[in-house]
Amino acid sequence: MSKEKDFTLPESNLEHKSKSVIKGIAGGIIPFAGGLVGESLDLIWKTAYEKRLSEWRINVSTALSKVANQNVLNGLIDNEEFKSLMAESTIIALKNHQEKKLSAISNLLAKSTVSPLEYDFKKLFLNYIDQFTVYHLKTLNNIKKNLNETVANFLTVNDHKSKILEEIFYGENELCNQVFEELEAIKGLITTKKGPFLNFETTTYLSLSKLGEKFMSLVEE
């Protein structure tokens, strides 16, 4: 009786076969797989980022014109700190499409030219914007706005959180709690504490921390 033939493919043939199978599957799933798809993606990437970069330049120019005088602008050519922030902020801006985040990034970059804060604060805050959602920024803006409208420097947590939950998070309680926790416990931009304020020692109050005030001084309009 003859021995059974060994049908095991050599390793090189297996690799070639695998590539052929994958190529065949791709061709079956994606019409025009290959050249046309690659060209389409190249076109999307090129046009998308060219457009975003062009819009980003306009945003930065507009923001700078609001805060910096001619002497400051002339000095930016040799300002290494600004060059670093501009490079990093541009990368973050190109990754984003939401106007709220783009505005915060351009404001920070522009205000960095006249801010007395150390570079590390500016870099830290730029990273925060990159990590934040629009919900984080809206929450901070809302707190700052309402603090400005009070005679005190604090807000009652329960009342104000309920208001934010309704106006910003539209009833998404878990998301609201997560954003508050990240802003307070993780980033340290807001602070909560119990009285005694207004003779209510058991009431919890909300405010921006000193770090939060620094952050808002750079990112808000």
C-alpha positions as CSV (number, residue, x, y, z in Angstrom):
1,M,0.0,0.0,0.0
2,S,1.4,3.4,-0.9
3,K,2.0,5.9,1.7
4,E,-0.4,8.9,2.0
5,K,0.9,12.0,0.4
6,D,1.8,14.9,2.6
7,F,-0.4,17.9,1.6
8,T,1.2,20.3,4.1
9,L,2.2,23.5,2.2
10,P,5.6,24.9,2.7
11,E,5.7,28.0,5.0
12,S,6.4,30.3,2.1
13,N,3.4,29.0,0.2
14,L,1.2,29.4,3.3
15,E,2.1,33.0,3.5
16,H,1.4,33.6,-0.2
17,K,-1.9,31.8,0.1
18,S,-2.9,33.9,3.2
19,K,-2.2,37.1,1.3
20,S,-4.2,35.9,-1.7
21,V,-7.2,35.0,0.5
22,I,-7.1,38.3,2.3
23,K,-6.9,40.1,-1.0
24,G,-9.8,38.1,-2.4
25,I,-11.9,38.8,0.6
26,A,-11.2,42.5,0.5
27,G,-12.1,42.5,-3.2
28,G,-15.4,40.8,-2.5
29,I,-16.4,43.0,0.4
30,I,-15.3,46.4,-0.9
31,P,-16.2,47.2,-4.4
32,F,-13.2,48.7,-6.3
33,A,-10.9,47.5,-3.5
34,G,-7.4,48.7,-4.3
35,G,-6.5,51.6,-6.4
36,L,-9.8,53.6,-6.3
37,V,-10.3,53.2,-2.6
38,G,-6.7,54.2,-1.9
39,E,-7.0,57.2,-4.1
40,S,-10.3,58.2,-2.5
41,L,-8.8,58.0,1.0
42,D,-5.8,60.0,-0.1
43,L,-8.0,62.7,-1.5
44,I,-10.2,62.7,1.7
45,W,-7.1,63.0,4.0
46,K,-5.5,65.7,1.8
47,T,-8.5,67.9,1.3
48,A,-9.7,67.4,4.9
49,Y,-6.5,68.5,6.6
50,E,-5.7,71.2,4.1
51,K,-9.1,72.7,4.8
52,R,-8.7,72.3,8.6
53,L,-5.2,73.8,8.5
54,S,-6.4,76.8,6.5
55,E,-9.3,77.4,8.9
56,W,-7.0,76.9,11.9
57,R,-4.6,79.6,10.7
58,I,-7.6,82.0,10.4
59,N,-8.8,81.1,13.9
60,V,-5.3,81.7,15.4
61,S,-4.9,85.0,13.5
62,T,-8.3,86.2,14.7
63,A,-7.6,85.2,18.3
64,L,-4.2,86.9,18.3
65,S,-5.6,90.1,16.9
66,K,-7.9,90.4,19.9
67,V,-5.2,90.1,22.6
68,A,-1.8,90.9,21.2
69,N,-0.4,94.3,20.1
70,Q,2.1,94.8,17.3
71,N,5.1,94.5,19.5
72,V,4.0,91.2,20.9
73,L,3.2,89.9,17.4
74,N,6.7,91.0,16.1
75,G,8.3,89.1,19.0
76,L,6.6,85.8,18.2
77,I,9.1,85.1,15.4
78,D,11.8,84.5,18.0
79,N,9.5,83.2,20.8
80,E,10.4,79.5,21.3
81,E,7.7,79.0,23.8
82,F,5.0,80.2,21.4
83,K,6.5,78.0,18.6
84,S,6.2,74.9,20.9
85,L,2.6,75.7,21.9
86,M,1.7,76.5,18.3
87,A,3.1,73.2,17.0
88,E,1.3,71.2,19.7
89,S,-2.0,73.1,19.5
90,T,-2.0,72.7,15.7
91,I,-1.8,68.9,16.0
92,I,-4.7,68.9,18.5
93,A,-6.7,71.3,16.3
94,L,-6.3,69.1,13.3
95,K,-7.8,66.2,15.2
96,N,-10.9,68.1,16.1
97,H,-13.9,69.5,14.3
98,Q,-16.0,70.8,17.2
99,E,-16.1,74.6,17.3
100,K,-16.1,74.8,21.1
101,K,-12.8,72.9,21.4
102,L,-11.2,74.7,18.5
103,S,-12.1,78.0,20.1
104,A,-10.6,77.0,23.4
105,I,-7.4,75.9,21.7
106,S,-7.0,79.1,19.7
107,N,-7.9,81.2,22.7
108,L,-5.2,79.5,24.8
109,L,-2.6,79.9,22.1
110,A,-3.4,83.5,21.6
111,K,-3.6,84.4,25.3
112,S,-0.4,82.5,26.0
113,T,1.5,85.4,24.3
114,V,0.4,87.9,27.0
115,S,-0.2,85.5,30.0
116,P,2.2,85.6,32.9
117,L,1.6,81.9,33.6
118,E,4.6,79.6,33.2
119,Y,4.9,77.4,30.1
120,D,4.1,74.2,32.0
121,F,0.7,75.6,33.0
122,K,-0.1,76.4,29.4
123,K,1.1,73.0,28.2
124,L,-1.0,71.3,30.9
125,F,-4.1,73.2,30.0
126,L,-3.6,72.4,26.3
127,N,-3.4,68.7,27.2
128,Y,-6.7,69.1,29.2
129,I,-8.5,70.5,26.2
130,D,-7.2,67.6,24.1
131,Q,-8.6,65.2,26.6
132,F,-11.9,67.0,27.4
133,T,-15.2,66.6,25.6
134,V,-17.3,69.6,24.8
135,Y,-19.4,68.7,27.9
136,H,-16.4,69.5,30.1
137,L,-15.8,72.9,28.5
138,K,-19.5,73.8,28.6
139,T,-19.7,72.8,32.3
140,L,-16.7,75.0,33.2
141,N,-18.1,77.9,31.2
142,N,-21.5,77.6,32.9
143,I,-19.9,77.5,36.3
144,K,-17.7,80.6,35.6
145,K,-20.7,82.5,34.1
146,N,-22.9,81.8,37.1
147,L,-20.1,82.6,39.6
148,N,-19.6,86.0,37.8
149,E,-23.3,86.7,38.3
150,T,-23.3,86.0,42.1
151,V,-22.1,88.2,44.9
152,A,-20.3,85.2,46.4
153,N,-17.6,83.0,44.9
154,F,-19.5,79.8,45.3
155,L,-22.7,78.0,44.1
156,T,-24.9,75.5,45.8
157,V,-24.1,72.1,44.3
158,N,-27.5,70.5,44.3
159,D,-29.3,73.5,42.7
160,H,-26.6,74.3,40.2
161,K,-25.9,70.7,39.2
162,S,-29.6,70.2,38.6
163,K,-29.6,73.3,36.3
164,I,-26.5,72.0,34.4
165,L,-28.1,68.6,34.1
166,E,-31.1,70.1,32.5
167,E,-29.4,72.7,30.3
168,I,-26.2,70.9,29.2
169,F,-26.6,67.2,29.7
170,Y,-30.3,66.9,28.9
171,G,-31.0,64.5,31.7
172,E,-28.0,62.2,31.1
173,N,-27.2,61.9,34.9
174,E,-24.4,59.4,34.6
175,L,-22.5,61.5,32.1
176,C,-23.0,64.6,34.2
177,N,-21.7,62.8,37.3
178,Q,-18.7,61.5,35.3
179,V,-17.8,65.0,33.9
180,F,-18.1,66.5,37.4
181,E,-15.9,63.8,38.9
182,E,-13.2,64.3,36.2
183,L,-13.2,68.1,36.6
184,E,-13.0,67.9,40.4
185,A,-11.2,64.7,41.5
186,I,-9.0,64.0,38.4
187,K,-8.2,67.5,37.0
188,G,-8.8,69.6,40.1
189,L,-10.4,72.4,38.2
190,I,-13.5,72.7,40.4
191,T,-13.9,72.2,44.1
192,T,-16.7,71.4,46.4
193,K,-17.0,71.8,50.1
194,K,-19.6,72.1,52.8
195,G,-20.4,75.3,54.6
196,P,-20.5,77.3,56.8
197,F,-21.8,79.7,54.1
198,L,-25.0,81.6,54.4
199,N,-25.7,79.9,57.8
200,F,-26.1,76.5,56.1
201,E,-23.4,74.3,57.5
202,T,-24.7,71.1,55.8
203,T,-25.0,72.6,52.3
204,T,-22.3,71.6,49.7
205,Y,-21.0,74.4,47.6
206,L,-19.3,74.5,44.3
207,S,-16.6,76.8,42.9
208,L,-13.7,76.9,40.5
209,S,-10.4,76.0,42.1
210,K,-7.4,78.3,41.7
211,L,-6.2,76.0,39.0
212,G,-9.6,76.2,37.4
213,E,-9.5,80.0,37.4
214,K,-6.1,79.9,35.7
215,F,-7.5,77.5,33.1
216,M,-10.5,79.6,32.4
217,S,-8.4,82.7,32.1
218,L,-6.7,81.2,29.0
219,V,-9.5,79.3,27.2
220,E,-12.6,81.5,27.5
221,E,-13.4,84.3,25.1
